Amino acid sequence: MTIATFGDILEASHQLSIEDQENLVYILQNRLREQKRAKLVKDVQTAQQEFAEGECKPMTPQQLMEEILS
């Protein structure tokens, strides 16, 4: 299996019509949005599990800022 480099893909995209380039951008943006959403869901689930297991404690925004700045 050959793996294309970023440069190869960028160069190949220049061979596409403007409409196909726009569609490619649209598809890539949607894929990135979905990946970010999936990561956020995973992070929230991890945080909820840590909280349920007592690995973290609730804090007020003021307490959090004090901890960050200390």
N, CA, C and O atoms as a Tripos MOL2 file, in Angstrom:
@<TRIPOS>MOLECULE
protein
  280   279    70     0     0
PROTEIN
NO_CHARGES

@<TRIPOS>ATOM
      1 N           0.8440   -1.1860    0.0000 N.3       1 MET1
      2 CA          0.0000    0.0000    0.0000 C.3       1 MET1
      3 C           0.8890    1.2480    0.0000 C.2       1 MET1
      4 O           1.8000    1.3650    0.8200 O.2       1 MET1
      5 N           0.6290    2.1530   -0.8970 N.am      2 THR2
      6 CA          1.3860    3.3910   -0.9900 C.3       2 THR2
      7 C           0.6720    4.4670   -0.1910 C.2       2 THR2
      8 O          -0.5400    4.6460   -0.3080 O.2       2 THR2
      9 N           1.4350    5.1770    0.6180 N.am      3 ILE3
     10 CA          0.8650    6.2630    1.4160 C.3       3 ILE3
     11 C           1.2590    7.5860    0.7620 C.2       3 ILE3
     12 O           2.4440    7.8650    0.5770 O.2       3 ILE3
     13 N           0.2780    8.3820    0.4190 N.am      4 ALA4
     14 CA          0.5320    9.6750   -0.2080 C.3       4 ALA4
     15 C           0.9300   10.6830    0.8610 C.2       4 ALA4
     16 O           0.4020   10.6680    1.9730 O.2       4 ALA4
     17 N           1.8610   11.5520    0.5140 N.am      5 THR5
     18 CA          2.2550   12.6130    1.4300 C.3       5 THR5
     19 C           1.2830   13.7790    1.3070 C.2       5 THR5
     20 O           0.4800   13.8440    0.3760 O.2       5 THR5
     21 N           1.3700   14.6820    2.2470 N.am      6 PHE6
     22 CA          0.5320   15.8730    2.2040 C.3       6 PHE6
     23 C           0.7580   16.6170    0.8980 C.2       6 PHE6
     24 O          -0.1910   17.0700    0.2580 O.2       6 PHE6
     25 N           2.0220   16.7400    0.5090 N.am      7 GLY7
     26 CA          2.3480   17.4300   -0.7420 C.3       7 GLY7
     27 C           1.7390   16.7490   -1.9550 C.2       7 GLY7
     28 O           1.2550   17.4120   -2.8730 O.2       7 GLY7
     29 N           1.7660   15.4080   -1.9540 N.am      8 ASP8
     30 CA          1.1600   14.6560   -3.0600 C.3       8 ASP8
     31 C          -0.3370   14.9480   -3.1560 C.2       8 ASP8
     32 O          -0.8700   15.1680   -4.2440 O.2       8 ASP8
     33 N          -0.9920   14.9460   -2.0230 N.am      9 ILE9
     34 CA         -2.4320   15.1800   -1.9960 C.3       9 ILE9
     35 C          -2.7470   16.6090   -2.4190 C.2       9 ILE9
     36 O          -3.6880   16.8490   -3.1750 O.2       9 ILE9
     37 N          -1.9560   17.5500   -1.9270 N.am     10 LEU10
     38 CA         -2.1560   18.9500   -2.2990 C.3      10 LEU10
     39 C          -1.9630   19.1370   -3.7960 C.2      10 LEU10
     40 O          -2.7500   19.8190   -4.4530 O.2      10 LEU10
     41 N          -0.9270   18.5360   -4.3230 N.am     11 GLU11
     42 CA         -0.6600   18.6280   -5.7580 C.3      11 GLU11
     43 C          -1.7800   17.9750   -6.5660 C.2      11 GLU11
     44 O          -2.1990   18.5150   -7.5890 O.2      11 GLU11
     45 N          -2.2610   16.8280   -6.1180 N.am     12 ALA12
     46 CA         -3.3420   16.1390   -6.8230 C.3      12 ALA12
     47 C          -4.6290   16.9580   -6.7970 C.2      12 ALA12
     48 O          -5.4100   16.9210   -7.7470 O.2      12 ALA12
     49 N          -4.8480   17.6890   -5.7240 N.am     13 SER13
     50 CA         -6.0730   18.4840   -5.6250 C.3      13 SER13
     51 C          -6.1150   19.5770   -6.6860 C.2      13 SER13
     52 O          -7.1940   20.0130   -7.0880 O.2      13 SER13
     53 N          -4.9410   20.0220   -7.1410 N.am     14 HIS14
     54 CA         -4.8920   21.0430   -8.1960 C.3      14 HIS14
     55 C          -5.4000   20.5050   -9.5260 C.2      14 HIS14
     56 O          -5.7680   21.2750  -10.4130 O.2      14 HIS14
     57 N          -5.4210   19.1900   -9.6640 N.am     15 GLN15
     58 CA         -5.9020   18.5680  -10.9010 C.3      15 GLN15
     59 C          -7.4230   18.4880  -10.9410 C.2      15 GLN15
     60 O          -8.0050   18.2130  -11.9900 O.2      15 GLN15
     61 N          -8.0650   18.7280   -9.8060 N.am     16 LEU16
     62 CA         -9.5230   18.6550   -9.7290 C.3      16 LEU16
     63 C         -10.1490   19.9350  -10.2610 C.2      16 LEU16
     64 O          -9.5220   20.9940  -10.2760 O.2      16 LEU16
     65 N         -11.3810   19.8160  -10.6900 N.am     17 SER17
     66 CA        -12.1240   21.0130  -11.0870 C.3      17 SER17
     67 C         -12.3960   21.8540   -9.8430 C.2      17 SER17
     68 O         -12.2820   21.3690   -8.7170 O.2      17 SER17
     69 N         -12.7520   23.1000  -10.0560 N.am     18 ILE18
     70 CA        -13.0520   23.9760   -8.9160 C.3      18 ILE18
     71 C         -14.2010   23.3990   -8.1020 C.2      18 ILE18
     72 O         -14.1670   23.4280   -6.8710 O.2      18 ILE18
     73 N         -15.2080   22.8800   -8.7720 N.am     19 GLU19
     74 CA        -16.3450   22.2930   -8.0580 C.3      19 GLU19
     75 C         -15.9010   21.1000   -7.2200 C.2      19 GLU19
     76 O         -16.3310   20.9570   -6.0750 O.2      19 GLU19
     77 N         -15.0480   20.2420   -7.7710 N.am     20 ASP20
     78 CA        -14.5520   19.0910   -7.0140 C.3      20 ASP20
     79 C         -13.6690   19.5340   -5.8480 C.2      20 ASP20
     80 O         -13.6920   18.9210   -4.7810 O.2      20 ASP20
     81 N         -12.8930   20.5940   -6.0520 N.am     21 GLN21
     82 CA        -12.0760   21.1160   -4.9560 C.3      21 GLN21
     83 C         -12.9720   21.6380   -3.8310 C.2      21 GLN21
     84 O         -12.6850   21.4180   -2.6550 O.2      21 GLN21
     85 N         -14.0400   22.3170   -4.1880 N.am     22 GLU22
     86 CA        -14.9880   22.8050   -3.1810 C.3      22 GLU22
     87 C         -15.6330   21.6470   -2.4380 C.2      22 GLU22
     88 O         -15.8050   21.6980   -1.2200 O.2      22 GLU22
     89 N         -15.9910   20.5960   -3.1820 N.am     23 ASN23
     90 CA        -16.5860   19.4140   -2.5490 C.3      23 ASN23
     91 C         -15.5870   18.7400   -1.6160 C.2      23 ASN23
     92 O         -15.9580   18.2770   -0.5370 O.2      23 ASN23
     93 N         -14.3200   18.6820   -2.0280 N.am     24 LEU24
     94 CA        -13.2790   18.0910   -1.1930 C.3      24 LEU24
     95 C         -13.1390   18.8690    0.1130 C.2      24 LEU24
     96 O         -13.0540   18.2770    1.1890 O.2      24 LEU24
     97 N         -13.1160   20.1830    0.0150 N.am     25 VAL25
     98 CA        -13.0260   21.0240    1.2180 C.3      25 VAL25
     99 C         -14.2280   20.7730    2.1240 C.2      25 VAL25
    100 O         -14.0730   20.6430    3.3380 O.2      25 VAL25
    101 N         -15.4120   20.7070    1.5470 N.am     26 TYR26
    102 CA        -16.6380   20.4680    2.3150 C.3      26 TYR26
    103 C         -16.5670   19.1280    3.0390 C.2      26 TYR26
    104 O         -16.9020   19.0350    4.2200 O.2      26 TYR26
    105 N         -16.1300   18.0950    2.3260 N.am     27 ILE27
    106 CA        -16.0260   16.7570    2.9210 C.3      27 ILE27
    107 C         -14.9990   16.7430    4.0380 C.2      27 ILE27
    108 O         -15.2460   16.1800    5.1040 O.2      27 ILE27
    109 N         -13.8460   17.3600    3.8000 N.am     28 LEU28
    110 CA        -12.8000   17.3860    4.8250 C.3      28 LEU28
    111 C         -13.2570   18.1480    6.0620 C.2      28 LEU28
    112 O         -12.9900   17.7220    7.1850 O.2      28 LEU28
    113 N         -13.9420   19.2680    5.8650 N.am     29 GLN29
    114 CA        -14.4530   20.0330    7.0100 C.3      29 GLN29
    115 C         -15.4390   19.2040    7.8190 C.2      29 GLN29
    116 O         -15.4130   19.2320    9.0500 O.2      29 GLN29
    117 N         -16.3080   18.4660    7.1370 N.am     30 ASN30
    118 CA        -17.2710   17.6190    7.8460 C.3      30 ASN30
    119 C         -16.5710   16.5040    8.6080 C.2      30 ASN30
    120 O         -16.9390   16.1980    9.7420 O.2      30 ASN30
    121 N         -15.5640   15.8960    7.9900 N.am     31 ARG31
    122 CA        -14.8150   14.8350    8.6750 C.3      31 ARG31
    123 C         -14.1150   15.3760    9.9100 C.2      31 ARG31
    124 O         -14.1250   14.7360   10.9610 O.2      31 ARG31
    125 N         -13.5050   16.5540    9.7900 N.am     32 LEU32
    126 CA        -12.8320   17.1560   10.9440 C.3      32 LEU32
    127 C         -13.8310   17.4660   12.0570 C.2      32 LEU32
    128 O         -13.5540   17.2380   13.2340 O.2      32 LEU32
    129 N         -14.9790   17.9800   11.6750 N.am     33 ARG33
    130 CA        -16.0250   18.2930   12.6570 C.3      33 ARG33
    131 C         -16.4570   17.0310   13.4000 C.2      33 ARG33
    132 O         -16.6280   17.0520   14.6190 O.2      33 ARG33
    133 N         -16.6330   15.9340   12.6660 N.am     34 GLU34
    134 CA        -17.0380   14.6730   13.2820 C.3      34 GLU34
    135 C         -15.9420   14.1370   14.2080 C.2      34 GLU34
    136 O         -16.2400   13.6380   15.2930 O.2      34 GLU34
    137 N         -14.6870   14.2370   13.7890 N.am     35 GLN35
    138 CA        -13.5750   13.7680   14.6290 C.3      35 GLN35
    139 C         -13.4920   14.5790   15.9140 C.2      35 GLN35
    140 O         -13.2780   14.0210   16.9900 O.2      35 GLN35
    141 N         -13.6620   15.9030   15.8050 N.am     36 LYS36
    142 CA        -13.6280   16.7610   16.9910 C.3      36 LYS36
    143 C         -14.7920   16.4320   17.9210 C.2      36 LYS36
    144 O         -14.6370   16.4010   19.1420 O.2      36 LYS36
    145 N         -15.9530   16.1890   17.3280 N.am     37 ARG37
    146 CA        -17.1390   15.8500   18.1310 C.3      37 ARG37
    147 C         -16.9110   14.5320   18.8680 C.2      37 ARG37
    148 O         -17.2380   14.4150   20.0490 O.2      37 ARG37
    149 N         -16.3510   13.5420   18.1750 N.am     38 ALA38
    150 CA        -16.0900   12.2370   18.7960 C.3      38 ALA38
    151 C         -15.0790   12.3720   19.9280 C.2      38 ALA38
    152 O         -15.2230   11.7290   20.9680 O.2      38 ALA38
    153 N         -14.0590   13.2010   19.7370 N.am     39 LYS39
    154 CA        -13.0610   13.4170   20.7910 C.3      39 LYS39
    155 C         -13.6980   14.0930   21.9970 C.2      39 LYS39
    156 O         -13.4120   13.7300   23.1380 O.2      39 LYS39
    157 N         -14.5510   15.0670   21.7510 N.am     40 LEU40
    158 CA        -15.2310   15.7600   22.8430 C.3      40 LEU40
    159 C         -16.1060   14.8040   23.6320 C.2      40 LEU40
    160 O         -16.1120   14.8400   24.8630 O.2      40 LEU40
    161 N         -16.8430   13.9520   22.9410 N.am     41 VAL41
    162 CA        -17.6950   12.9540   23.6100 C.3      41 VAL41
    163 C         -16.8380   12.0380   24.4730 C.2      41 VAL41
    164 O         -17.1900   11.7480   25.6160 O.2      41 VAL41
    165 N         -15.7130   11.5820   23.9270 N.am     42 LYS42
    166 CA        -14.8150   10.7040   24.6790 C.3      42 LYS42
    167 C         -14.2570   11.4150   25.9110 C.2      42 LYS42
    168 O         -14.1890   10.8260   26.9890 O.2      42 LYS42
    169 N         -13.8580   12.6800   25.7550 N.am     43 ASP43
    170 CA        -13.3280   13.4490   26.8870 C.3      43 ASP43
    171 C         -14.3750   13.6300   27.9790 C.2      43 ASP43
    172 O         -14.0650   13.5250   29.1660 O.2      43 ASP43
    173 N         -15.6140   13.9030   27.5780 N.am     44 VAL44
    174 CA        -16.6900   14.0770   28.5600 C.3      44 VAL44
    175 C         -16.9580   12.7590   29.2880 C.2      44 VAL44
    176 O         -17.1490   12.7460   30.5040 O.2      44 VAL44
    177 N         -16.9730   11.6590   28.5470 N.am     45 GLN45
    178 CA        -17.2010   10.3570   29.1670 C.3      45 GLN45
    179 C         -16.0860   10.0240   30.1540 C.2      45 GLN45
    180 O         -16.3490    9.4960   31.2350 O.2      45 GLN45
    181 N         -14.8510   10.3280   29.7880 N.am     46 THR46
    182 CA        -13.7160   10.0870   30.6730 C.3      46 THR46
    183 C         -13.8470   10.9310   31.9380 C.2      46 THR46
    184 O         -13.6270   10.4360   33.0430 O.2      46 THR46
    185 N         -14.2020   12.1960   31.7750 N.am     47 ALA47
    186 CA        -14.3600   13.0830   32.9290 C.3      47 ALA47
    187 C         -15.4870   12.6020   33.8380 C.2      47 ALA47
    188 O         -15.3590   12.6440   35.0620 O.2      47 ALA47
    189 N         -16.5840   12.1470   33.2480 N.am     48 GLN48
    190 CA        -17.7020   11.6440   34.0550 C.3      48 GLN48
    191 C         -17.2910   10.3880   34.8210 C.2      48 GLN48
    192 O         -17.6780   10.2070   35.9750 O.2      48 GLN48
    193 N         -16.5170    9.5320   34.1840 N.am     49 GLN49
    194 CA        -16.0610    8.3170   34.8520 C.3      49 GLN49
    195 C         -15.1130    8.6580   35.9970 C.2      49 GLN49
    196 O         -15.2210    8.0970   37.0880 O.2      49 GLN49
    197 N         -14.1770    9.5860   35.7430 N.am     50 GLU50
    198 CA        -13.2510    9.9910   36.8010 C.3      50 GLU50
    199 C         -14.0080   10.6040   37.9750 C.2      50 GLU50
    200 O         -13.6770   10.3480   39.1330 O.2      50 GLU50
    201 N         -15.0120   11.4030   37.6780 N.am     51 PHE51
    202 CA        -15.8040   12.0120   38.7450 C.3      51 PHE51
    203 C         -16.5460   10.9450   39.5300 C.2      51 PHE51
    204 O         -16.5690   10.9820   40.7600 O.2      51 PHE51
    205 N         -17.1550    9.9920   38.8250 N.am     52 ALA52
    206 CA        -17.9070    8.9260   39.4830 C.3      52 ALA52
    207 C         -17.0110    8.0620   40.3640 C.2      52 ALA52
    208 O         -17.4540    7.5330   41.3840 O.2      52 ALA52
    209 N         -15.7580    7.9240   39.9670 N.am     53 GLU53
    210 CA        -14.8110    7.1130   40.7390 C.3      53 GLU53
    211 C         -14.1220    7.9210   41.8450 C.2      53 GLU53
    212 O         -13.2550    7.4080   42.5530 O.2      53 GLU53
    213 N         -14.5180    9.1860   41.9840 N.am     54 GLY54
    214 CA        -13.9650   10.0170   43.0430 C.3      54 GLY54
    215 C         -12.5750   10.5390   42.7550 C.2      54 GLY54
    216 O         -11.8740   10.9710   43.6710 O.2      54 GLY54
    217 N         -12.1630   10.5080   41.4990 N.am     55 GLU55
    218 CA        -10.8180   10.9630   41.1470 C.3      55 GLU55
    219 C         -10.7330   12.4820   41.0050 C.2      55 GLU55
    220 O          -9.6450   13.0360   40.8470 O.2      55 GLU55
    221 N         -11.8560   13.1340   41.0580 N.am     56 CYS56
    222 CA        -11.8480   14.5940   41.0000 C.3      56 CYS56
    223 C         -12.9580   15.1050   41.9090 C.2      56 CYS56
    224 O         -13.8500   14.3630   42.3210 O.2      56 CYS56
    225 N         -12.8720   16.3840   42.2030 N.am     57 LYS57
    226 CA        -13.8730   16.9530   43.0910 C.3      57 LYS57
    227 C         -14.4640   18.1990   42.4510 C.2      57 LYS57
    228 O         -13.7860   18.8820   41.6840 O.2      57 LYS57
    229 N         -15.7020   18.4970   42.7530 N.am     58 PRO58
    230 CA        -16.3130   19.7070   42.1930 C.3      58 PRO58
    231 C         -15.6480   20.9500   42.7740 C.2      58 PRO58
    232 O         -15.2580   20.9690   43.9410 O.2      58 PRO58
    233 N         -15.5260   21.9800   41.9550 N.am     59 MET59
    234 CA        -14.9220   23.2420   42.3740 C.3      59 MET59
    235 C         -15.7180   24.3960   41.8020 C.2      59 MET59
    236 O         -16.3900   24.2770   40.7770 O.2      59 MET59
    237 N         -15.6230   25.4940   42.4860 N.am     60 THR60
    238 CA        -16.1990   26.7210   41.9390 C.3      60 THR60
    239 C         -15.1880   27.2870   40.9390 C.2      60 THR60
    240 O         -14.0130   26.9240   40.9790 O.2      60 THR60
    241 N         -15.6270   28.1600   40.0560 N.am     61 PRO61
    242 CA        -14.6760   28.7820   39.1310 C.3      61 PRO61
    243 C         -13.5430   29.5050   39.8690 C.2      61 PRO61
    244 O         -12.3960   29.4900   39.4240 O.2      61 PRO61
    245 N         -13.8730   30.1300   40.9920 N.am     62 GLN62
    246 CA        -12.8540   30.8360   41.7870 C.3      62 GLN62
    247 C         -11.8070   29.8540   42.3110 C.2      62 GLN62
    248 O         -10.6100   30.1320   42.2360 O.2      62 GLN62
    249 N         -12.2400   28.7150   42.8380 N.am     63 GLN63
    250 CA        -11.3010   27.7130   43.3360 C.3      63 GLN63
    251 C         -10.4220   27.1820   42.2110 C.2      63 GLN63
    252 O          -9.2260   26.9620   42.4000 O.2      63 GLN63
    253 N         -11.0060   26.9820   41.0660 N.am     64 LEU64
    254 CA        -10.2550   26.4810   39.9230 C.3      64 LEU64
    255 C          -9.1870   27.4860   39.5060 C.2      64 LEU64
    256 O          -8.0470   27.1000   39.2460 O.2      64 LEU64
    257 N          -9.5340   28.7500   39.4400 N.am     65 MET65
    258 CA         -8.5780   29.7870   39.0660 C.3      65 MET65
    259 C          -7.4470   29.8840   40.0960 C.2      65 MET65
    260 O          -6.2850   30.0570   39.7280 O.2      65 MET65
    261 N          -7.7870   29.7720   41.3780 N.am     66 GLU66
    262 CA         -6.7660   29.8070   42.4170 C.3      66 GLU66
    263 C          -5.7970   28.6440   42.2650 C.2      66 GLU66
    264 O          -4.5890   28.8070   42.4390 O.2      66 GLU66
    265 N          -6.3300   27.4670   41.9380 N.am     67 GLU67
    266 CA         -5.4770   26.2890   41.7590 C.3      67 GLU67
    267 C          -4.5850   26.4500   40.5220 C.2      67 GLU67
    268 O          -3.4090   26.0870   40.5560 O.2      67 GLU67
    269 N          -5.1270   26.9810   39.4550 N.am     68 ILE68
    270 CA         -4.3550   27.1830   38.2340 C.3      68 ILE68
    271 C          -3.2360   28.1930   38.4720 C.2      68 ILE68
    272 O          -2.1140   27.9950   38.0060 O.2      68 ILE68
    273 N          -3.5260   29.2570   39.1840 N.am     69 LEU69
    274 CA         -2.5510   30.3200   39.3980 C.3      69 LEU69
    275 C          -1.5470   30.0450   40.5090 C.2      69 LEU69
    276 O          -0.5800   30.7900   40.6680 O.2      69 LEU69
    277 N          -1.7680   28.9780   41.2820 N.am     70 SER70
    278 CA         -0.8400   28.6940   42.3810 C.3      70 SER70
    279 C           0.3400   27.8570   41.9330 C.2      70 SER70
    280 O           1.2100   27.5330   42.7410 O.2      70 SER70
@<TRIPOS>BOND
     1     1     2 1
     2     2     3 1
     3     3     4 2
     4     3     5 am
     5     5     6 1
     6     6     7 1
     7     7     8 2
     8     7     9 am
     9     9    10 1
    10    10    11 1
    11    11    12 2
    12    11    13 am
    13    13    14 1
    14    14    15 1
    15    15    16 2
    16    15    17 am
    17    17    18 1
    18    18    19 1
    19    19    20 2
    20    19    21 am
    21    21    22 1
    22    22    23 1
    23    23    24 2
    24    23    25 am
    25    25    26 1
    26    26    27 1
    27    27    28 2
    28    27    29 am
    29    29    30 1
    30    30    31 1
    31    31    32 2
    32    31    33 am
    33    33    34 1
    34    34    35 1
    35    35    36 2
    36    35    37 am
    37    37    38 1
    38    38    39 1
    39    39    40 2
    40    39    41 am
    41    41    42 1
    42    42    43 1
    43    43    44 2
    44    43    45 am
    45    45    46 1
    46    46    47 1
    47    47    48 2
    48    47    49 am
    49    49    50 1
    50    50    51 1
    51    51    52 2
    52    51    53 am
    53    53    54 1
    54    54    55 1
    55    55    56 2
    56    55    57 am
    57    57    58 1
    58    58    59 1
    59    59    60 2
    60    59    61 am
    61    61    62 1
    62    62    63 1
    63    63    64 2
    64    63    65 am
    65    65    66 1
    66    66    67 1
    67    67    68 2
    68    67    69 am
    69    69    70 1
    70    70    71 1
    71    71    72 2
    72    71    73 am
    73    73    74 1
    74    74    75 1
    75    75    76 2
    76    75    77 am
    77    77    78 1
    78    78    79 1
    79    79    80 2
    80    79    81 am
    81    81    82 1
    82    82    83 1
    83    83    84 2
    84    83    85 am
    85    85    86 1
    86    86    87 1
    87    87    88 2
    88    87    89 am
    89    89    90 1
    90    90    91 1
    91    91    92 2
    92    91    93 am
    93    93    94 1
    94    94    95 1
    95    95    96 2
    96    95    97 am
    97    97    98 1
    98    98    99 1
    99    99   100 2
   100    99   101 am
   101   101   102 1
   102   102   103 1
   103   103   104 2
   104   103   105 am
   105   105   106 1
   106   106   107 1
   107   107   108 2
   108   107   109 am
   109   109   110 1
   110   110   111 1
   111   111   112 2
   112   111   113 am
   113   113   114 1
   114   114   115 1
   115   115   116 2
   116   115   117 am
   117   117   118 1
   118   118   119 1
   119   119   120 2
   120   119   121 am
   121   121   122 1
   122   122   123 1
   123   123   124 2
   124   123   125 am
   125   125   126 1
   126   126   127 1
   127   127   128 2
   128   127   129 am
   129   129   130 1
   130   130   131 1
   131   131   132 2
   132   131   133 am
   133   133   134 1
   134   134   135 1
   135   135   136 2
   136   135   137 am
   137   137   138 1
   138   138   139 1
   139   139   140 2
   140   139   141 am
   141   141   142 1
   142   142   143 1
   143   143   144 2
   144   143   145 am
   145   145   146 1
   146   146   147 1
   147   147   148 2
   148   147   149 am
   149   149   150 1
   150   150   151 1
   151   151   152 2
   152   151   153 am
   153   153   154 1
   154   154   155 1
   155   155   156 2
   156   155   157 am
   157   157   158 1
   158   158   159 1
   159   159   160 2
   160   159   161 am
   161   161   162 1
   162   162   163 1
   163   163   164 2
   164   163   165 am
   165   165   166 1
   166   166   167 1
   167   167   168 2
   168   167   169 am
   169   169   170 1
   170   170   171 1
   171   171   172 2
   172   171   173 am
   173   173   174 1
   174   174   175 1
   175   175   176 2
   176   175   177 am
   177   177   178 1
   178   178   179 1
   179   179   180 2
   180   179   181 am
   181   181   182 1
   182   182   183 1
   183   183   184 2
   184   183   185 am
   185   185   186 1
   186   186   187 1
   187   187   188 2
   188   187   189 am
   189   189   190 1
   190   190   191 1
   191   191   192 2
   192   191   193 am
   193   193   194 1
   194   194   195 1
   195   195   196 2
   196   195   197 am
   197   197   198 1
   198   198   199 1
   199   199   200 2
   200   199   201 am
   201   201   202 1
   202   202   203 1
   203   203   204 2
   204   203   205 am
   205   205   206 1
   206   206   207 1
   207   207   208 2
   208   207   209 am
   209   209   210 1
   210   210   211 1
   211   211   212 2
   212   211   213 am
   213   213   214 1
   214   214   215 1
   215   215   216 2
   216   215   217 am
   217   217   218 1
   218   218   219 1
   219   219   220 2
   220   219   221 am
   221   221   222 1
   222   222   223 1
   223   223   224 2
   224   223   225 am
   225   225   226 1
   226   226   227 1
   227   227   228 2
   228   227   229 am
   229   229   230 1
   230   230   231 1
   231   231   232 2
   232   231   233 am
   233   233   234 1
   234   234   235 1
   235   235   236 2
   236   235   237 am
   237   237   238 1
   238   238   239 1
   239   239   240 2
   240   239   241 am
   241   241   242 1
   242   242   243 1
   243   243   244 2
   244   243   245 am
   245   245   246 1
   246   246   247 1
   247   247   248 2
   248   247   249 am
   249   249   250 1
   250   250   251 1
   251   251   252 2
   252   251   253 am
   253   253   254 1
   254   254   255 1
   255   255   256 2
   256   255   257 am
   257   257   258 1
   258   258   259 1
   259   259   260 2
   260   259   261 am
   261   261   262 1
   262   262   263 1
   263   263   264 2
   264   263   265 am
   265   265   266 1
   266   266   267 1
   267   267   268 2
   268   267   269 am
   269   269   270 1
   270   270   271 1
   271   271   272 2
   272   271   273 am
   273   273   274 1
   274   274   275 1
   275   275   276 2
   276   275   277 am
   277   277   278 1
   278   278   279 1
   279   279   280 2
@<TRIPOS>SUBSTRUCTURE
     1 MET1         2 RESIDUE 1 A MET
     2 THR2         6 RESIDUE 1 A THR
     3 ILE3        10 RESIDUE 1 A ILE
     4 ALA4        14 RESIDUE 1 A ALA
     5 THR5        18 RESIDUE 1 A THR
     6 PHE6        22 RESIDUE 1 A PHE
     7 GLY7        26 RESIDUE 1 A GLY
     8 ASP8        30 RESIDUE 1 A ASP
     9 ILE9        34 RESIDUE 1 A ILE
    10 LEU10       38 RESIDUE 1 A LEU
    11 GLU11       42 RESIDUE 1 A GLU
    12 ALA12       46 RESIDUE 1 A ALA
    13 SER13       50 RESIDUE 1 A SER
    14 HIS14       54 RESIDUE 1 A HIS
    15 GLN15       58 RESIDUE 1 A GLN
    16 LEU16       62 RESIDUE 1 A LEU
    17 SER17       66 RESIDUE 1 A SER
    18 ILE18       70 RESIDUE 1 A ILE
    19 GLU19       74 RESIDUE 1 A GLU
    20 ASP20       78 RESIDUE 1 A ASP
    21 GLN21       82 RESIDUE 1 A GLN
    22 GLU22       86 RESIDUE 1 A GLU
    23 ASN23       90 RESIDUE 1 A ASN
    24 LEU24       94 RESIDUE 1 A LEU
    25 VAL25       98 RESIDUE 1 A VAL
    26 TYR26      102 RESIDUE 1 A TYR
    27 ILE27      106 RESIDUE 1 A ILE
    28 LEU28      110 RESIDUE 1 A LEU
    29 GLN29      114 RESIDUE 1 A GLN
    30 ASN30      118 RESIDUE 1 A ASN
    31 ARG31      122 RESIDUE 1 A ARG
    32 LEU32      126 RESIDUE 1 A LEU
    33 ARG33      130 RESIDUE 1 A ARG
    34 GLU34      134 RESIDUE 1 A GLU
    35 GLN35      138 RESIDUE 1 A GLN
    36 LYS36      142 RESIDUE 1 A LYS
    37 ARG37      146 RESIDUE 1 A ARG
    38 ALA38      150 RESIDUE 1 A ALA
    39 LYS39      154 RESIDUE 1 A LYS
    40 LEU40      158 RESIDUE 1 A LEU
    41 VAL41      162 RESIDUE 1 A VAL
    42 LYS42      166 RESIDUE 1 A LYS
    43 ASP43      170 RESIDUE 1 A ASP
    44 VAL44      174 RESIDUE 1 A VAL
    45 GLN45      178 RESIDUE 1 A GLN
    46 THR46      182 RESIDUE 1 A THR
    47 ALA47      186 RESIDUE 1 A ALA
    48 GLN48      190 RESIDUE 1 A GLN
    49 GLN49      194 RESIDUE 1 A GLN
    50 GLU50      198 RESIDUE 1 A GLU
    51 PHE51      202 RESIDUE 1 A PHE
    52 ALA52      206 RESIDUE 1 A ALA
    53 GLU53      210 RESIDUE 1 A GLU
    54 GLY54      214 RESIDUE 1 A GLY
    55 GLU55      218 RESIDUE 1 A GLU
    56 CYS56      222 RESIDUE 1 A CYS
    57 LYS57      226 RESIDUE 1 A LYS
    58 PRO58      230 RESIDUE 1 A PRO
    59 MET59      234 RESIDUE 1 A MET
    60 THR60      238 RESIDUE 1 A THR
    61 PRO61      242 RESIDUE 1 A PRO
    62 GLN62      246 RESIDUE 1 A GLN
    63 GLN63      250 RESIDUE 1 A GLN
    64 LEU64      254 RESIDUE 1 A LEU
    65 MET65      258 RESIDUE 1 A MET
    66 GLU66      262 RESIDUE 1 A GLU
    67 GLU67      266 RESIDUE 1 A GLU
    68 ILE68      270 RESIDUE 1 A ILE
    69 LEU69      274 RESIDUE 1 A LEU
    70 SER70      278 RESIDUE 1 A SER
